[in-house]
Amino acid sequence: MIKKIKWKKILLVTVTMIGVMIVVAGSYGWNLVTSTFTNIQENIDRKESEKRLASINFDEGDPFSLLLMGIDEPDEDEGDPYRRSDALVVVTVNPSTKSTQMVSIPRDTYTEIVGLGEKDKINHSYAFGGTEMTIRTVENFLDIPIDYFVRVNMEGFEDMVDALGGIEVENDFDFKYRGTHFEEGTLQLNGADALSYARMRAQDPRGDFGRQERQREILQILIDKGASFSSVTRIEEILTVVEENIRTNLGLGDIWSIQSNYRDALHAIEEHVVAGEDGEMDEVYYYLPDEEKVQELSKVLKEHLEINNESTDK
């Protein structure tokens, strides 16, 4: 069996290798790291979110939220020209309670696309309106503010795996995907195979939830390998991959503050799933969320963020 993937390190890296940059900064060269970090900044026009009336102060230990977005390349072989969010993970962190809540949103979740004026799969929000529309849509879906985001090009997984010399995974069932045979047991994967391993969904008896677990498995392995001392010798290659594939509105100072002031919050992780059921409309598959359960989840997240429910009601 694949070991249960623990999420407690995902915030430290906030997608693959941001944490590695900090780990190796002192030993390799702070100037190179800060230069790379400057190039991955993307301060989109968020204006004032109606769901967040006050700014976040990391030094004072304010709870905050983060949206982790994995963006897929267009599938030109299938005539699809659009980039969509292949993975959406909402993270809320509260240093006072020393706890972290994490919600993985199924990509086919049927919900209102804010700014489009209609309902569709939540992962289509990126194709219609990029990062801004995706954030607004997730905010509306969970009725909480999204303070920060980290966006990753899913193709960057392939480059990162190769930069770290490949990875080893424990595959718990035999399957074939895009011409590659993934046998049950311990597998050594290069970048291309790791990406295929992370993407397969149709043959997984757990469907999209199984794919999410494999993606989290690879993230965890990349983080562990990237943070090891042996990775320092490949830091230039690693930083190049980071610069080409990651964008965020977190500043380097923010990352330092999170590492310093929020570390204990990562020791108590509670994972949530979006309750719902499979459905179909016009012969198109959707994941239909249970609205009552989503409201209950929203209440949990609001309490964790120390938000007055009345201030964010839809």
C-alpha positions as CSV (number, residue, x, y, z in Angstrom):
1,M,0.0,0.0,0.0
2,I,1.1,3.6,-0.6
3,K,1.8,5.2,2.7
4,K,-0.7,7.9,3.7
5,I,0.7,11.1,2.5
6,K,1.1,13.7,5.3
7,W,0.5,17.2,4.2
8,K,2.4,19.0,7.0
9,K,5.3,19.9,4.7
10,I,3.3,21.2,1.8
11,L,3.0,24.7,3.2
12,L,6.7,24.9,4.0
13,V,7.4,24.5,0.2
14,T,4.0,25.8,-1.0
15,V,4.6,23.8,-4.1
16,T,7.6,21.7,-4.5
17,M,10.7,23.8,-4.2
18,I,10.1,27.2,-2.6
19,G,11.2,25.6,0.7
20,V,14.3,24.2,-1.0
21,M,15.4,27.7,-1.9
22,I,15.4,28.7,1.7
23,V,17.1,25.5,2.9
24,V,20.0,26.0,0.6
25,A,20.2,29.8,0.6
26,G,22.7,30.1,3.4
27,S,25.0,27.4,2.0
28,Y,24.9,28.4,-1.7
29,G,24.2,32.0,-2.0
30,W,21.4,34.3,-0.9
31,N,21.6,36.6,-3.9
32,L,20.8,33.8,-6.3
33,V,17.8,32.7,-4.2
34,T,16.4,36.2,-3.9
35,S,16.9,36.8,-7.6
36,T,14.9,33.7,-8.4
37,F,12.2,34.6,-5.9
38,T,11.8,38.0,-7.4
39,N,11.2,36.5,-10.8
40,I,8.4,34.2,-9.5
41,Q,6.4,37.1,-8.0
42,E,2.9,37.8,-9.4
43,N,1.0,40.4,-7.6
44,I,-2.3,40.2,-9.3
45,D,-4.9,42.9,-8.8
46,R,-6.9,41.5,-5.9
47,K,-8.4,44.9,-4.9
48,E,-10.3,44.4,-1.6
49,S,-11.9,41.0,-1.2
50,E,-15.4,41.3,0.4
51,K,-14.4,38.2,2.4
52,R,-11.3,39.7,4.0
53,L,-11.6,43.2,5.5
54,A,-8.2,43.3,7.2
55,S,-4.7,42.7,6.0
56,I,-2.6,39.8,7.2
57,N,0.2,40.4,9.7
58,F,2.5,37.4,9.9
59,D,4.5,39.0,12.7
60,E,1.4,39.1,14.9
61,G,0.5,35.5,14.0
62,D,-2.7,36.2,12.1
63,P,-4.4,33.1,10.7
64,F,-4.3,33.0,6.9
65,S,-5.4,31.0,3.9
66,L,-3.5,29.9,0.8
67,L,-4.7,28.4,-2.5
68,L,-2.4,25.9,-4.1
69,M,-3.1,25.7,-7.9
70,G,-1.6,23.0,-10.2
71,I,-2.1,24.2,-13.8
72,D,-2.2,21.7,-16.7
73,E,-0.9,22.4,-20.2
74,P,-3.4,22.3,-23.0
75,D,-4.0,18.8,-24.4
76,E,-3.4,19.6,-28.1
77,D,-3.8,15.9,-29.0
78,E,-7.4,16.1,-28.0
79,G,-8.0,19.5,-29.6
80,D,-8.2,21.3,-26.2
81,P,-6.4,24.7,-26.4
82,Y,-7.2,25.7,-22.8
83,R,-5.1,25.5,-19.6
84,R,-7.0,24.4,-16.6
85,S,-6.4,23.9,-12.9
86,D,-5.6,20.2,-12.5
87,A,-5.3,20.5,-8.7
88,L,-6.8,22.9,-6.2
89,V,-5.9,22.7,-2.5
90,V,-7.0,25.2,0.1
91,V,-4.9,25.6,3.2
92,T,-5.8,27.5,6.3
93,V,-3.2,28.0,9.1
94,N,-3.8,29.2,12.6
95,P,-0.7,29.5,14.8
96,S,-2.7,30.2,18.0
97,T,-4.4,26.8,17.8
98,K,-1.2,25.3,16.3
99,S,-3.3,23.7,13.6
100,T,-3.7,23.5,9.8
101,Q,-6.8,22.6,7.8
102,M,-6.5,21.4,4.2
103,V,-9.2,20.9,1.6
104,S,-8.6,19.2,-1.8
105,I,-11.3,20.4,-4.2
106,P,-12.1,17.8,-7.0
107,R,-11.4,19.4,-10.3
108,D,-14.8,18.5,-11.8
109,T,-16.8,20.2,-8.9
110,Y,-19.9,21.8,-10.3
111,T,-20.2,25.4,-9.0
112,E,-20.7,29.0,-9.9
113,I,-17.8,30.5,-11.9
114,V,-17.5,34.0,-10.5
115,G,-17.3,36.6,-13.3
116,L,-18.7,34.2,-15.9
117,G,-22.3,34.2,-14.7
118,E,-22.9,30.5,-15.0
119,K,-22.0,27.2,-13.4
120,D,-19.4,24.8,-14.7
121,K,-16.5,22.6,-13.5
122,I,-14.4,24.6,-11.0
123,N,-11.2,23.8,-12.9
124,H,-12.6,25.7,-15.9
125,S,-12.3,29.0,-13.9
126,Y,-8.6,29.2,-14.8
127,A,-9.3,28.8,-18.5
128,F,-12.0,31.5,-18.4
129,G,-10.2,34.1,-16.2
130,G,-6.9,32.9,-14.9
131,T,-5.7,33.1,-11.4
132,E,-8.0,36.0,-10.4
133,M,-11.2,34.2,-11.5
134,T,-10.0,30.9,-9.9
135,I,-9.4,32.7,-6.5
136,R,-12.8,34.4,-6.7
137,T,-14.6,31.1,-7.6
138,V,-12.9,29.2,-4.7
139,E,-13.7,32.0,-2.3
140,N,-17.4,31.9,-3.4
141,F,-17.5,28.1,-3.2
142,L,-16.2,27.8,0.3
143,D,-17.3,31.3,1.4
144,I,-13.9,32.2,2.9
145,P,-11.1,34.6,1.8
146,I,-8.1,33.4,-0.2
147,D,-5.2,35.5,1.1
148,Y,-2.4,34.0,-0.9
149,F,-1.8,31.7,-3.9
150,V,0.9,29.5,-5.3
151,R,0.5,28.5,-8.9
152,V,2.5,25.7,-10.4
153,N,2.8,24.5,-14.0
154,M,2.2,20.8,-13.8
155,E,4.7,20.2,-16.5
156,G,7.3,21.6,-14.0
157,F,6.9,18.4,-12.0
158,E,8.7,16.5,-14.8
159,D,11.6,19.0,-14.8
160,M,11.8,19.0,-11.0
161,V,11.9,15.2,-10.8
162,D,14.7,15.1,-13.3
163,A,16.6,17.9,-11.6
164,L,16.5,15.8,-8.4
165,G,17.7,12.6,-10.1
166,G,14.4,10.8,-10.2
167,I,12.1,9.5,-7.5
168,E,11.0,6.3,-5.9
169,V,7.3,5.5,-5.3
170,E,5.3,2.6,-3.9
171,N,2.6,1.8,-6.4
172,D,-0.3,-0.2,-5.0
173,F,-1.9,-1.5,-8.2
174,D,-0.8,-2.4,-11.7
175,F,-1.8,0.0,-14.6
176,K,-0.8,1.3,-18.0
177,Y,-1.0,5.0,-19.0
178,R,0.0,6.7,-22.2
179,G,2.3,3.8,-23.3
180,T,4.0,3.3,-19.9
181,H,3.4,0.2,-17.7
182,F,3.4,0.9,-14.0
183,E,3.8,-2.4,-12.2
184,E,2.6,-2.9,-8.6
185,G,5.4,-2.3,-6.1
186,T,8.5,-0.1,-5.8
187,L,9.1,2.0,-8.9
188,Q,12.0,4.3,-10.0
189,L,10.5,7.1,-12.1
190,N,12.1,9.8,-14.2
191,G,10.3,13.1,-14.8
192,A,8.1,12.0,-17.7
193,D,7.0,8.8,-15.9
194,A,6.4,10.6,-12.7
195,L,4.1,13.1,-14.5
196,S,2.1,10.2,-16.0
197,Y,1.9,8.4,-12.7
198,A,0.5,11.6,-11.1
199,R,-2.0,12.2,-13.9
200,M,-3.8,8.8,-14.4
201,R,-7.4,8.8,-13.1
202,A,-9.6,6.6,-15.2
203,Q,-8.1,3.3,-14.1
204,D,-7.9,4.2,-10.4
205,P,-10.7,2.7,-8.4
206,R,-10.7,5.8,-6.3
207,G,-11.1,8.1,-9.3
208,D,-9.9,11.7,-8.8
209,F,-9.3,11.1,-5.1
210,G,-6.8,8.4,-6.0
211,R,-5.0,10.8,-8.4
212,Q,-4.9,13.5,-5.7
213,E,-3.3,11.0,-3.4
214,R,-0.6,10.1,-6.0
215,Q,0.1,13.8,-6.6
216,R,0.5,14.4,-2.9
217,E,2.8,11.4,-2.7
218,I,5.1,12.9,-5.4
219,L,5.0,16.4,-3.8
220,Q,6.1,14.8,-0.5
221,I,9.0,12.9,-2.1
222,L,10.1,16.0,-4.0
223,I,10.1,18.1,-0.8
224,D,12.1,15.4,1.1
225,K,14.6,15.0,-1.7
226,G,14.9,18.8,-2.3
227,A,15.5,19.5,1.3
228,S,18.4,17.0,1.6
229,F,22.0,18.2,1.6
230,S,22.7,16.3,-1.6
231,S,20.5,18.6,-3.5
232,V,22.7,21.6,-2.9
233,T,25.0,20.5,-5.7
234,R,22.1,20.8,-8.1
235,I,20.7,24.1,-6.8
236,E,21.2,26.1,-10.0
237,E,19.2,23.5,-11.9
238,I,16.5,23.4,-9.2
239,L,16.2,27.2,-9.1
240,T,15.8,27.3,-12.9
241,V,12.9,24.9,-12.6
242,V,11.3,27.0,-9.9
243,E,11.7,30.2,-11.8
244,E,10.1,28.7,-14.9
245,N,7.2,26.9,-13.3
246,I,6.1,28.7,-10.1
247,R,4.3,32.0,-9.5
248,T,3.0,33.3,-6.1
249,N,2.0,36.5,-4.4
250,L,3.9,35.5,-1.2
251,G,7.0,37.5,-0.6
252,L,10.3,36.0,0.5
253,G,9.9,37.8,3.8
254,D,6.4,36.2,4.1
255,I,7.9,32.7,3.6
256,W,10.5,33.4,6.3
257,S,7.8,34.5,8.7
258,I,5.7,31.5,8.0
259,Q,8.7,29.2,8.6
260,S,9.6,31.0,11.8
261,N,6.2,31.8,13.4
262,Y,3.9,29.2,12.0
263,R,6.0,26.0,12.1
264,D,4.1,24.5,15.1
265,A,0.8,24.8,13.3
266,L,2.0,22.2,10.8
267,H,2.2,19.5,13.4
268,A,-1.6,19.2,13.7
269,I,-3.1,18.7,10.2
270,E,-6.7,18.0,9.5
271,E,-7.7,17.0,6.0
272,H,-11.1,17.5,4.6
273,V,-12.9,16.2,1.5
274,V,-15.7,17.9,-0.4
275,A,-18.7,15.7,0.1
276,G,-20.8,15.0,-2.9
277,E,-21.6,12.5,-5.6
278,D,-20.9,11.7,-9.2
279,G,-23.3,13.2,-11.8
280,E,-23.8,13.8,-15.4
281,M,-25.4,16.6,-17.4
282,D,-25.7,16.6,-21.2
283,E,-23.4,13.5,-21.2
284,V,-20.7,15.5,-19.4
285,Y,-19.3,14.2,-16.0
286,Y,-19.5,16.5,-13.0
287,Y,-18.8,16.1,-9.3
288,L,-21.9,17.4,-7.5
289,P,-21.1,18.8,-4.1
290,D,-23.5,18.4,-1.1
291,E,-24.4,22.0,-0.4
292,E,-25.2,21.4,3.2
293,K,-21.9,19.6,3.8
294,V,-20.0,22.4,2.0
295,Q,-21.7,25.0,4.3
296,E,-20.6,22.9,7.3
297,L,-17.0,22.8,6.0
298,S,-17.1,26.5,5.4
299,K,-18.1,27.1,9.0
300,V,-15.1,25.0,10.2
301,L,-12.7,27.0,8.0
302,K,-14.1,30.4,9.1
303,E,-13.7,29.4,12.7
304,H,-10.1,28.3,12.0
305,L,-9.4,31.7,10.3
306,E,-11.1,33.5,13.2
307,I,-13.6,35.2,10.9
308,N,-16.9,36.5,12.0
309,N,-19.5,34.5,10.0
310,E,-21.8,37.4,9.5
311,S,-19.0,39.4,7.8
312,T,-18.6,36.9,4.9
313,D,-22.1,35.6,4.3
314,K,-22.9,35.3,0.6
